[in-house]
Amino acid sequence: MTTTTRVKATIYEDNTGKKSELPIILTEEGELSSLTDYLLIMEVNGSSESSIKNVVKATQLLIDYMDANIDIFSDPKRLFRTFAKRMYGGTIGDDGLDPSGLYWIPPSTRTVDIYLSALTGLTDYLADNHDTENFNPLIKATQHQQRLNYAAWYRKTHHDFLGHIKDKTKSKTVKQARLISGHTKSITIDVTSKAFPQQYFDRFYKKGIGGATDPRVAMRDQLLILLMHYGGLRASDAMNLWVCDVFEDPLDNNLDSNIPKKSLVRIYHEEYGKAPDNWKGRNGSSTRESYLKENYALTPRNKLVGTSRVGFKGRAFDHKDHYIQVQWFPIDAGRLFMVLWHDYLKYRASVDCHHPFAFINFHPKYKGKPYKLGAFLDNYEMALKRIDLEPNKSLGLDRHGHRHSYGRRLRKASVHPLIIKRCMHHRDLESQVIYTNASQGEVNDALNKANLQISGYENKCNSSSWNDLTEFSFKDIDPEGLFTGPFPKLGMSNE
């Protein structure tokens, strides 16, 4: 069986010195150039790193499957149908063996659906932009590029074999269907609380995160946790804070000089957010990407790959300058943040930093460099263990549990859904449902409360015996009178 390999490649497309770092596929024949071209287009269109990786992984799976089944299929429909089936169910037999040598373990249904959709996008591109001749790829054991083109040819000539339908007219689209459309999606109600348990938060904040040996590390991570737990930010969003983007909130009407002003925190998109202090570059550009390049020779971290990457998931900005503003809840958390922020800036100012990112590394080996998301997540897990807790996403004991806690807190306070949408920076109301669903504990409490309200009715019911209640047959659940009525056919008599 021929194998493919994924590698990270540095790609130069011209003489400008700019480069792209992307995962690509290598075979014994070399690079799959058409796939690389498609990935470069995905990059310029702003596709996420995970989307690009999904295309590469799905393509590798398809080619490996074709290689392992060269002499099996003559019908392309059966090929793609069986490929999808093996994706969902794996390739290992009941005896634990796989003669094909693939030994695929079935991933989640959602993962397979993502891979199938990724293949559709790739084959759409190949069908529209590459010559896709009709040939049988299963005879040619080493023509990987042709084999990939065959998938595109089949998509082009027999409609789409995976994922969505690419069509310009709705009337035509509704009459067509994919050969493989993915498994039917099930609806899951959030029955387990994903919010970080509030009963643990004070101890986690003070002794877990605050228990770090280096006080600079403790304060830095406490600021991040405040942004996540009381500001509702994702960890990656919070990591995007620049040192120049924290102010005293001018709308804070507190007049007590003994109480600090609430902080106003803005998180800008590092690529096309507006540069600070009305800066303009040599070419007139005022984006943060230009600012980073001209002043620090840096690339926005959302465009990097590997451990230095810091993504930016949100797209619902609060301002045309492409920033989201942290909405503190409760509001006093914004005042605590400002107090810690001033102290943290003293620590940061004592270290040479050649970048504008707020959160830095204090480790002697990496001192002054931007704080990496992976390092924060490692510290997060260590903080949980300091207070004898283990990371557990289903219990909310993970980084995203704080965002769930924030959303639930707003809902419990009867904040209007449109305001919650603004606070959580969602593009539509449906996005916040998962964050504001009632937990199982809340469901139990609500039902117990409702139960007390009907106690009079319940007492009336309790005054009747089972014999009284079943004197007459229940037509809806026991129409034959097998268990109920004066003469049940099964079981004991009611008398």
C-alpha positions in Angstrom: 0.0 0.0 0.0 1.3 3.4 -0.9 1.3 5.9 1.9 1.0 9.7 1.9 2.7 12.1 4.3 1.6 15.4 5.7 4.4 18.0 6.2 4.5 21.7 7.0 5.9 23.6 4.1 7.1 27.2 3.8 5.9 28.5 0.4 7.2 31.5 -1.5 5.0 32.6 -4.3 6.9 35.6 -5.5 10.1 37.7 -4.9 8.7 39.9 -2.1 10.0 37.9 0.8 6.5 37.1 2.0 5.8 33.4 2.7 3.0 31.1 3.6 3.3 28.2 6.1 0.8 25.5 5.3 0.4 21.7 5.7 0.8 19.9 2.4 0.7 16.2 1.2 3.7 14.4 -0.2 3.7 11.1 -1.9 6.5 9.1 -3.5 5.8 11.2 -6.6 6.3 14.4 -4.8 3.9 17.2 -3.8 0.2 17.3 -4.6 0.4 20.7 -6.3 -3.3 21.1 -7.1 -4.1 20.6 -3.4 -1.4 23.2 -2.4 -2.9 25.7 -4.9 -6.3 25.2 -3.2 -4.9 25.7 0.2 -3.3 29.0 -0.8 -6.7 30.2 -2.1 -8.2 29.2 1.3 -5.5 31.2 3.0 -6.1 34.3 1.1 -9.9 33.9 1.6 -9.3 33.9 5.4 -10.0 30.3 6.1 -9.1 29.1 9.6 -6.1 26.9 10.3 -8.4 24.1 11.4 -10.4 24.3 8.1 -7.1 24.0 6.1 -6.0 21.1 8.2 -9.3 19.3 7.6 -9.0 19.6 3.9 -5.5 18.1 4.0 -6.5 15.3 6.3 -9.6 14.4 4.3 -7.6 14.4 1.0 -5.0 12.2 2.6 -7.7 9.7 3.7 -9.3 9.6 0.3 -6.0 8.9 -1.5 -4.9 6.3 1.0 -8.2 4.6 0.6 -7.8 4.5 -3.2 -4.3 3.2 -2.9 -5.5 0.4 -0.6 -8.3 -0.7 -2.9 -6.7 -0.4 -6.4 -8.2 -3.6 -7.8 -11.5 -3.6 -6.0 -13.8 -0.9 -7.5 -14.8 -0.4 -11.1 -17.9 1.7 -10.2 -17.0 5.2 -8.9 -20.3 5.5 -7.1 -19.6 2.4 -5.1 -16.1 3.6 -4.4 -17.2 6.9 -2.9 -20.1 5.3 -1.1 -17.9 2.7 0.5 -15.2 5.3 1.3 -17.7 7.3 3.3 -18.9 4.1 5.0 -15.4 3.2 6.1 -14.9 6.8 7.3 -17.9 6.4 9.6 -17.3 2.9 10.7 -13.6 2.3 10.5 -11.8 -0.5 8.5 -11.0 -3.1 11.2 -12.9 -6.3 11.1 -14.5 -8.2 14.0 -11.3 -10.3 14.2 -9.2 -7.2 14.8 -7.6 -7.4 11.4 -7.6 -5.2 8.4 -6.1 -6.7 5.2 -6.0 -3.3 3.5 -3.5 -2.1 6.1 -5.4 1.1 6.8 -6.6 0.2 10.3 -8.8 3.2 10.6 -10.5 3.8 13.9 -13.9 5.5 13.4 -13.9 9.1 14.6 -17.0 11.0 15.7 -19.8 11.4 13.2 -19.3 15.2 13.3 -15.6 14.8 12.4 -16.5 12.6 9.4 -19.1 15.1 8.2 -16.4 17.8 8.4 -14.0 15.7 6.3 -16.7 14.9 3.7 -17.6 18.6 3.4 -13.9 19.5 3.1 -13.6 17.1 0.2 -16.5 18.7 -1.5 -14.9 22.1 -1.4 -11.7 20.7 -2.9 -13.3 18.8 -5.7 -15.5 21.8 -6.5 -12.3 23.8 -7.0 -10.5 21.1 -9.0 -13.5 20.6 -11.3 -13.7 24.3 -12.0 -10.0 25.1 -12.4 -8.2 21.9 -13.5 -8.4 19.6 -16.4 -10.3 16.6 -15.1 -10.3 13.8 -17.7 -12.3 10.7 -17.5 -10.2 7.7 -16.6 -10.2 4.9 -14.1 -7.8 5.9 -11.2 -7.9 2.5 -9.6 -5.8 0.9 -12.4 -2.9 3.4 -12.0 -1.3 2.7 -8.7 1.0 5.7 -8.6 -0.8 8.6 -10.2 -2.0 10.4 -7.1 -2.6 13.7 -8.9 -4.7 12.0 -11.5 -6.6 10.1 -8.9 -7.4 13.4 -7.1 -8.5 14.9 -10.4 -10.7 11.9 -11.0 -12.7 12.7 -7.8 -13.2 16.2 -9.2 -14.2 14.9 -12.6 -16.7 12.6 -11.0 -18.1 15.6 -9.1 -18.4 17.6 -12.2 -20.0 15.0 -14.4 -22.2 13.2 -11.9 -23.2 16.1 -9.7 -21.6 16.2 -6.3 -20.7 13.0 -4.4 -20.2 14.6 -1.0 -21.4 17.5 1.0 -23.4 20.5 -0.2 -24.6 21.1 -3.8 -22.9 23.8 -5.7 -25.5 25.3 -8.0 -26.5 28.8 -9.1 -30.2 28.2 -9.3 -32.4 27.1 -6.4 -35.0 25.4 -8.7 -32.4 23.1 -10.0 -30.7 22.6 -6.7 -33.8 21.3 -4.9 -34.2 18.6 -7.5 -30.7 17.2 -6.9 -29.2 15.2 -4.0 -25.7 14.1 -3.1 -24.8 10.5 -3.4 -23.3 10.8 0.1 -24.9 13.5 2.2 -23.5 12.5 5.6 -25.3 11.0 8.6 -28.5 12.5 9.9 -27.8 15.1 12.6 -29.1 14.4 16.0 -30.2 17.1 18.4 -28.5 17.1 21.8 -29.9 19.0 24.7 -27.2 20.2 27.1 -27.9 17.9 30.0 -24.5 18.3 31.7 -23.3 21.7 33.0 -20.4 23.0 31.0 -20.2 26.2 33.0 -17.2 26.5 35.4 -18.7 25.7 38.8 -19.1 28.9 40.7 -18.5 27.2 44.1 -14.9 26.5 43.0 -14.1 29.8 41.4 -12.8 31.8 44.3 -10.5 29.0 45.4 -9.4 28.5 41.8 -8.7 32.2 41.3 -6.9 32.8 44.6 -5.1 29.6 45.3 -5.1 27.9 41.9 -4.2 30.6 39.4 -2.9 32.8 42.3 -0.8 30.0 43.7 1.9 30.3 41.1 5.4 30.6 42.6 6.2 33.7 40.5 3.8 36.6 41.4 4.2 38.0 37.9 2.9 34.8 36.4 0.0 34.6 38.9 -1.1 38.2 38.2 -0.9 37.8 34.4 -3.0 34.6 34.5 -5.5 36.1 36.9 -6.0 39.0 34.5 -6.7 36.4 31.7 -9.1 34.5 33.9 -11.0 37.7 34.8 -11.4 38.5 31.0 -12.7 34.9 30.5 -14.9 34.4 33.6 -16.4 37.9 34.1 -15.9 39.3 30.5 -17.0 36.2 28.6 -14.0 36.1 26.3 -12.6 32.9 24.8 -9.0 32.2 25.9 -7.7 33.0 22.4 -9.6 36.3 22.3 -8.1 37.4 25.7 -4.6 36.6 24.5 -5.1 39.1 21.7 -5.1 42.1 24.1 -2.5 44.7 23.4 -0.9 46.8 26.1 -2.4 50.0 24.7 -6.0 48.9 24.7 -7.0 49.2 28.4 -8.5 52.4 29.7 -10.6 53.8 32.5 -14.2 53.6 31.4 -15.5 57.2 30.9 -19.1 55.9 31.3 -18.4 54.7 34.9 -20.5 57.0 37.0 -18.9 56.0 40.3 -17.8 59.2 42.1 -16.2 57.6 45.2 -12.5 58.3 44.9 -11.8 55.2 47.1 -13.3 52.9 44.5 -11.3 52.4 41.3 -12.7 53.2 38.0 -14.0 50.3 35.9 -11.7 49.2 33.1 -12.6 49.6 29.5 -11.0 46.8 27.5 -10.9 46.4 23.8 -9.7 43.4 21.8 -8.8 44.3 18.3 -8.4 41.9 15.4 -4.6 41.7 14.9 -4.9 41.6 11.1 -7.3 44.3 10.1 -8.1 46.1 13.4 -7.2 49.8 13.4 -3.6 50.5 14.5 -3.2 52.5 17.8 -2.7 56.3 18.1 -4.0 57.0 14.6 -0.8 55.4 13.2 -0.4 55.3 9.4 2.2 53.3 7.5 4.4 54.4 4.6 1.7 53.3 2.1 -1.1 54.9 4.1 -2.3 51.7 5.7 -3.7 52.0 9.2 -4.2 48.3 10.0 -2.6 46.4 12.8 -1.0 44.0 10.4 0.9 46.9 8.8 1.7 48.3 12.2 3.2 45.0 13.4 5.2 44.6 10.2 6.7 48.2 10.0 7.4 48.6 13.7 8.3 45.1 14.9 8.7 43.0 11.7 6.0 40.7 13.0 3.1 38.9 11.4 -0.4 38.8 13.0 -0.6 35.8 15.2 -3.8 34.6 13.6 -1.9 34.1 10.4 0.8 31.9 12.0 0.9 28.2 12.4 2.1 26.0 15.2 2.5 27.0 18.8 2.8 30.7 18.1 -0.6 31.0 16.6 -3.4 32.8 18.4 -6.7 32.6 16.7 -9.6 35.1 16.7 -12.9 33.3 16.3 -15.4 36.1 16.7 -16.6 38.1 13.7 -19.3 40.3 15.4 -17.3 43.5 16.2 -18.5 46.3 18.3 -17.0 49.0 16.1 -15.9 49.7 12.5 -12.3 49.7 13.8 -12.7 45.9 14.2 -12.6 45.5 18.0 -14.8 43.8 20.6 -15.3 45.5 23.9 -15.4 43.5 27.1 -18.7 43.9 28.9 -18.0 43.1 32.6 -20.6 41.2 34.6 -20.8 41.8 37.5 -19.4 45.3 36.9 -17.1 45.2 39.9 -14.9 42.6 38.1 -14.0 45.4 35.7 -12.7 47.5 38.7 -10.7 44.6 40.1 -9.2 44.1 36.6 -8.0 47.8 36.6 -6.3 47.5 40.0 -4.4 44.3 38.9 -3.7 45.8 35.5 -1.8 48.8 36.9 0.4 46.5 39.0 0.9 44.1 36.1 2.1 47.0 33.9 4.9 47.6 36.3 6.1 44.0 35.9 5.8 44.2 32.2 7.7 47.5 32.0 10.7 46.0 33.8 11.1 43.5 30.9 12.4 44.3 27.4 9.5 43.6 25.0 9.8 44.1 21.3 6.1 43.7 20.6 2.8 45.4 21.7 1.1 42.2 23.1 0.0 42.7 26.7 0.7 39.2 28.1 4.3 38.1 28.1 6.4 35.2 29.2 8.4 35.6 32.4 10.4 32.3 32.1 14.1 33.2 32.0 14.6 31.3 28.7 11.7 33.1 26.9 11.5 36.3 29.0 9.7 39.1 27.3 8.4 37.0 24.4 4.6 36.9 23.7 2.8 34.5 26.0 1.6 31.5 24.1 -1.8 30.0 24.3 -0.4 26.5 24.9 1.7 27.7 27.9 -1.4 29.4 29.4 -3.4 26.1 29.0 -0.6 24.2 30.7 -0.7 26.7 33.6 -4.5 26.5 33.7 -4.4 22.7 34.3 -1.7 23.1 36.9 -3.9 25.7 38.7 -6.8 23.2 38.8 -4.5 20.5 40.3 -3.3 22.9 43.0 -6.8 22.9 44.4 -7.2 19.1 43.9 -9.3 19.3 40.8 -8.7 17.6 37.5 -9.5 19.1 34.1 -12.9 17.9 33.0 -14.8 19.6 30.2 -18.1 17.8 30.9 -18.0 19.4 34.4 -17.0 22.9 33.2 -13.5 22.5 34.6 -11.8 23.8 31.5 -11.0 27.1 29.8 -14.3 27.4 27.9 -16.3 26.7 31.0 -15.8 30.3 32.0 -17.6 31.6 28.9 -20.5 29.3 29.6 -20.5 30.6 33.2 -20.7 34.2 31.9 -23.6 33.4 29.6 -25.6 31.6 32.3 -25.0 34.4 34.8 -26.4 36.9 32.3 -29.4 34.7 31.7 -30.1 34.2 35.4 -30.0 37.9 35.9 -32.8 38.2 33.3 -30.7 40.2 30.8 -32.5 40.5 27.5 -31.3 38.0 24.9 -30.3 40.9 22.5 -28.1 42.3 25.2 -26.6 38.9 25.9 -25.9 38.6 22.2 -24.0 41.9 22.3 -22.1 40.9 25.4 -21.0 37.6 24.0 -20.3 39.1 20.5 -22.4 36.6 18.6 -23.7 37.2 15.1 -27.1 35.7 15.7 -29.2 34.8 18.7 -29.0 31.0 18.1 -25.3 31.1 18.8 -25.8 31.9 22.5 -28.3 29.1 23.2 -25.6 26.7 24.2 -24.2 29.2 26.7 -27.6 30.1 28.2 -29.3 26.7 28.4 -30.4 25.7 31.9 -28.2 23.2 33.6 -29.5 19.9 35.0 -29.3 21.4 38.5 -31.4 24.3 37.5 -34.0 22.0 35.9 -34.2 20.0 39.2 -34.6 23.2 41.2 -37.3 24.6 39.0 -39.3 21.3 39.0 -39.0 21.1 42.8 -40.3 24.6 43.2 -43.1 23.9 40.8 -43.9 20.7 42.7 -44.4 22.7 45.9 -46.8 25.0 44.1 -49.1 22.1 43.2 -48.8 20.5 46.6 -52.6 20.8 47.2 -53.3 18.9 44.0 -50.7 16.3 44.9 -52.2 15.7 48.3 -55.5 15.1 46.7 -53.9 12.6 44.4 -52.2 10.9 47.3 -55.5 10.5 49.2 -56.6 8.1 46.5 -55.4 4.5 46.5 -54.0 2.8 43.5 -57.1 0.6 43.5 -59.3 3.6 43.3 -57.2 5.1 40.5 -57.3 1.9 38.4 -60.9 1.0 39.0 -61.6 1.6 35.4 -59.3 0.5 32.6 -57.0 3.1 31.0 -58.0 3.1 27.4 -55.0 4.9 26.2 -52.2 2.9 27.8 -54.0 -0.4 28.6 -56.9 -0.8 26.1 -57.1 -4.6 26.6 -57.5 -4.3 30.4 -54.4 -6.4 31.1 -53.4 -4.6 34.2 -56.2 -2.2 35.1 -60.0 -2.3 35.5 -62.1 -4.4 37.9 -61.0 -7.6 36.3 -57.4 -7.3 35.0 -56.4 -10.1 32.7 -52.8 -10.0 34.1 -51.6 -9.3 37.6 -53.5 -9.1 40.8 -57.1 -7.9 41.1 -57.8 -4.4 42.3 -60.0 -5.6 45.1 
